[in-house]
Amino acid sequence: MEFNIYIFIEQAKLSQIEFDIVSMHKFFALNDNYCKKLVFLNYDKDSCWQELEKEEENKIVFMENSQIDDFTFSKLSSLGKYIGTVDEQALVFEKDEKKIIFLPIDNDWQKLLKEILKKQEGRKTYSFQIFASNLQDVKNELEDLKKSFDSLSYSLFYNNLLCNVVLSYLGQEGQIDEVQLRVASKFKEMLIGENGLEIEQAIFGLLRLKNCKIAIFDSATGGHLEKRLFEGQNFNEVLALANIESEICQPSAEGVYNFSLNKLKSCGSDIVFAITKVQKVDDEEFIFAIADKKAVHVFKNKFVGHGNKIMASNSALFQLFKKLKQNDFAF
């Protein structure tokens, strides 16, 4: 189902509330709903009503919980049929077969919306994360997939080389189907995880499965890479040590190779993961190594513009994930 989304709250207050637009879009996609139009407007009763009455579409209105009753009661007759109240917070109306839902932006609106919106019977959603160095190639593959499955639609959420994809199509939840098999085939070299599994969780799970410890040395991301790994999971279970410095070694392929090899011998970990960088006039060159008892693998990436640390971290984490997945990765 498609919705026009209206956020009626002052920008200053919105910044104080845990409300992320990308997370909102992901939530809708995972529940087989889509945002057709997104409108931000500082709360003013008259101007907000004028905006709402412009189009006859399914609508979701976010505002502060304390304002919902006053706002809706002021024009109750124009809202159509009253469907119900959910948890004494969300109000649902229907007019000309179109829903209008009022949700408190300052409470658990996702929980409320799950009770209101149900997936169409016989449809399922399937999500996965991939490493995407070329987003257009990903879109081309998904468009090709759509040609084979008429009911399929998709949503993309791209963030600095990592791409979360949500598919919606006719199918049965809980069963592996032809769509999922085609995804595994199309994206097998890029696929990281399914159904909400992020790259950090996948790395942690593989390290724990292989019962090995990792040592991390970072003079390139300022701790961004480590923060990603440590948040939301007990990474200490698989961590030998983490060292964040302004310089760990000579910033070159040879330098990081020798550094990783020496640390593997001396620090008592099964894996050494080291990353450094060379600052240039127009770009930054990130050099990182993954070392185990069998080999040292060195990688180089050049990035230009904003978000270099994030892209470098994602690239390095993906290479670590790939090496951990390989059967020939020795410990």
C-alpha positions in Angstrom: 0.0 0.0 0.0 1.2 3.5 -0.8 1.0 6.4 1.6 1.6 10.1 1.7 3.5 10.8 4.8 3.1 14.0 6.7 5.3 15.1 9.6 3.7 18.0 11.4 6.3 19.1 14.1 8.6 21.9 14.5 12.1 21.2 13.2 13.7 22.1 16.5 11.6 19.5 18.3 12.1 16.9 15.5 15.8 17.0 16.1 15.2 16.1 19.7 13.2 13.0 18.9 14.7 9.6 17.8 13.1 9.7 14.3 15.2 8.6 11.4 13.8 9.1 7.9 15.8 6.2 6.3 14.7 3.9 9.1 11.1 4.9 8.5 11.4 4.0 4.8 13.0 0.7 5.7 10.1 0.0 8.1 7.5 0.6 5.4 9.4 -1.5 2.9 9.7 -4.4 5.3 6.0 -4.3 5.9 5.1 -4.1 2.2 4.2 -0.4 2.3 5.7 2.6 0.5 6.1 6.3 1.0 4.8 8.0 -2.2 5.2 11.5 -0.9 6.9 13.0 2.2 5.9 16.4 3.6 7.5 18.3 6.5 5.6 21.2 8.0 5.9 23.1 11.3 2.9 22.4 13.3 0.1 24.9 12.8 -3.4 23.7 12.8 -4.8 25.7 9.8 -1.8 25.2 7.5 -1.5 21.5 8.3 -5.1 20.9 7.5 -4.7 22.8 4.2 -1.8 20.5 3.3 -3.7 17.4 4.3 -6.8 18.3 2.1 -4.8 18.8 -1.1 -4.9 15.1 -2.2 -7.1 12.1 -1.8 -4.5 9.4 -0.9 -3.8 7.0 1.9 -2.1 9.2 4.5 -0.1 8.8 7.7 0.3 11.8 9.9 3.0 12.1 12.5 2.7 14.7 15.2 3.2 15.0 18.9 1.0 12.8 21.0 -0.4 15.7 23.0 -1.7 17.4 19.8 -3.4 14.5 18.0 -6.8 14.8 19.8 -7.1 18.5 19.4 -6.1 18.4 15.7 -8.5 15.6 14.7 -11.4 16.8 16.8 -11.3 20.2 15.2 -12.4 18.7 11.8 -13.7 15.3 12.8 -16.6 15.4 10.2 -14.1 15.7 7.3 -12.1 12.6 8.3 -14.7 10.1 7.2 -15.5 6.9 9.1 -13.8 6.4 12.4 -12.1 2.9 12.4 -10.6 2.8 15.8 -8.0 3.8 18.3 -4.9 1.7 18.9 -3.3 1.7 22.4 -5.1 5.0 23.2 -2.5 6.8 21.0 -3.1 6.2 17.2 -6.3 7.1 15.5 -7.5 5.5 12.3 -10.1 6.8 9.8 -11.3 5.8 6.4 -12.8 8.0 3.7 -13.5 7.0 0.0 -11.6 3.7 0.7 -8.5 5.7 1.7 -7.0 5.4 5.1 -5.8 8.3 7.2 -3.7 7.4 10.3 -2.5 9.7 13.0 0.5 8.5 14.9 2.5 10.0 17.8 6.0 10.7 16.6 7.3 10.8 20.2 6.1 7.3 21.1 6.6 3.8 19.7 4.9 4.4 16.4 6.3 1.3 14.7 4.6 -0.9 17.2 1.3 0.9 16.7 1.6 0.8 12.9 2.2 -2.9 12.9 -1.1 -3.4 14.6 -2.9 -1.2 12.0 -1.4 -2.3 8.7 -1.4 -6.0 7.8 0.4 -7.4 4.8 -1.7 -8.4 1.9 -2.5 -12.1 2.2 -0.1 -14.2 0.1 2.6 -11.6 -0.1 6.0 -11.8 1.6 9.0 -9.5 2.1 12.6 -10.6 1.9 15.6 -8.4 2.8 19.3 -8.8 2.2 22.5 -6.8 2.4 25.2 -6.6 -0.3 28.4 -4.9 -1.0 27.8 -2.6 -4.0 30.7 -0.9 -5.7 28.4 -0.1 -8.6 24.8 0.7 -7.6 23.6 0.8 -11.2 24.6 -2.8 -11.7 22.6 -3.7 -8.7 19.5 -1.9 -10.1 20.0 -3.7 -13.4 20.0 -7.1 -11.8 16.9 -6.2 -9.7 15.1 -5.0 -12.8 16.0 -8.3 -14.5 14.5 -10.1 -11.5 11.3 -8.1 -11.9 10.9 -9.4 -15.4 10.8 -13.0 -14.2 8.4 -12.3 -11.3 5.5 -10.0 -12.1 4.4 -9.4 -8.5 7.9 -8.3 -7.4 8.8 -4.8 -6.3 12.0 -3.6 -4.5 13.4 -0.9 -2.3 17.1 0.1 -2.1 18.9 1.7 0.8 22.4 2.6 -0.2 25.0 3.8 2.3 28.7 4.1 1.2 29.2 0.8 -0.6 26.7 -1.2 1.5 23.3 -1.7 0.1 20.2 -3.0 1.9 17.5 -4.4 -0.5 13.9 -5.2 0.4 11.9 -7.3 -2.0 8.1 -7.7 -1.9 6.3 -10.4 -3.9 3.8 -13.2 -3.9 5.1 -15.9 -1.7 4.9 -17.7 1.6 6.8 -16.5 4.6 9.2 -18.9 6.2 9.9 -20.9 3.0 12.9 -20.6 0.6 11.5 -19.9 -2.8 12.7 -19.2 -6.4 13.2 -15.5 -5.8 15.6 -16.1 -2.9 17.5 -18.7 -5.0 17.8 -16.2 -7.8 19.1 -13.6 -5.4 21.7 -16.0 -4.1 22.8 -16.7 -7.6 22.8 -13.1 -8.9 24.6 -11.6 -5.9 26.6 -14.5 -4.6 29.9 -12.5 -4.7 28.3 -9.5 -3.0 25.9 -11.0 -0.6 26.5 -10.4 3.1 23.4 -11.3 5.0 19.7 -11.8 4.9 16.7 -10.6 6.9 18.3 -7.9 8.8 21.8 -9.4 9.3 24.3 -6.6 9.0 28.0 -6.9 8.1 29.2 -6.3 11.6 27.0 -9.1 12.9 28.1 -11.4 10.2 31.8 -10.9 11.0 31.1 -11.4 14.7 29.2 -14.6 14.0 31.9 -16.0 11.7 34.7 -15.3 14.2 32.7 -16.9 17.0 31.8 -19.9 14.8 35.5 -20.4 13.9 36.4 -19.9 17.6 39.2 -17.4 16.7 40.5 -14.1 18.0 41.2 -11.0 16.0 43.6 -8.1 16.7 42.7 -4.8 15.1 45.2 -2.0 14.4 43.8 1.2 12.9 45.5 4.5 11.9 43.1 5.4 9.2 39.5 5.6 10.4 39.9 7.3 13.8 38.1 4.5 15.6 35.1 4.5 13.2 35.7 0.9 12.2 36.1 -0.3 15.7 32.9 1.5 16.9 31.0 -0.3 14.1 32.2 -3.7 15.3 31.7 -3.1 19.0 28.2 -1.5 19.0 25.3 -3.8 19.6 27.2 -7.0 20.2 29.7 -8.5 22.7 32.7 -8.2 20.3 35.0 -8.7 23.3 34.3 -12.4 22.9 36.4 -12.5 19.7 38.7 -9.6 20.3 42.4 -10.1 21.2 43.1 -6.4 21.2 42.3 -3.1 19.4 44.8 -0.4 18.9 43.9 3.0 17.5 46.8 5.3 16.8 47.8 8.1 14.5 50.4 5.9 12.9 50.8 2.1 13.1 53.4 1.6 10.4 54.8 3.0 7.2 51.7 3.8 5.1 52.4 1.5 2.1 51.6 -2.0 1.0 55.0 -3.3 2.1 54.7 -1.5 5.4 51.3 -2.8 6.4 52.3 -6.3 5.1 55.3 -6.5 7.4 53.5 -4.9 10.3 50.7 -7.5 10.1 53.0 -10.4 9.8 55.0 -9.3 12.8 52.0 -8.6 14.9 50.6 -12.0 14.0 53.7 -13.6 15.5 53.7 -11.4 18.6 50.2 -10.5 19.8 48.7 -14.0 20.2 45.7 -13.6 17.9 44.5 -15.8 15.1 43.9 -12.9 12.7 45.5 -9.5 12.4 43.4 -6.8 10.7 45.4 -3.6 10.1 44.5 -0.4 8.2 46.4 2.7 7.4 46.2 5.5 4.8 48.1 7.9 2.6 46.8 11.5 2.5 47.1 13.0 -1.0 46.0 16.3 -2.5 42.9 15.0 -4.3 42.1 11.7 -2.5 42.9 9.4 0.3 44.5 6.0 -0.3 43.5 3.4 2.3 45.7 0.3 2.6 44.7 -2.6 4.8 45.9 -6.1 5.5 44.2 -9.3 6.7 46.7 -11.8 8.1 46.3 -15.4 9.3 48.6 -18.3 9.8 48.5 -19.1 6.1 48.9 -15.7 4.3 48.8 -11.9 4.5 46.3 -10.3 2.1 46.8 -6.6 1.3 44.2 -4.3 -0.3 44.2 -0.7 -1.6 41.3 1.6 -2.1 41.3 5.3 -3.2 38.4 7.5 -2.3 37.6 11.1 -3.2 35.2 13.4 -1.4 33.1 13.1 1.7 32.5 9.9 3.7 36.0 8.4 3.0 36.3 6.8 6.5 32.9 5.2 6.1 33.6 3.8 2.7 37.1 2.6 3.7 35.6 0.9 6.8 32.9 -0.8 4.7 35.4 -1.9 2.1 37.8 -3.3 4.7 35.0 -5.0 6.6 33.7 -6.6 3.4 37.1 -8.1 2.6 37.4 -9.4 6.1 33.9 -10.9 5.8 34.9 -12.6 2.5 38.1 -14.1 3.9 36.3 -15.4 6.9 33.7 -17.1 4.7 36.4 -18.9 2.6 37.1 -22.5 3.5 40.8 -22.0 2.9 41.1 -19.3 5.5 43.6 -20.9 8.0 44.0 -20.3 11.7 
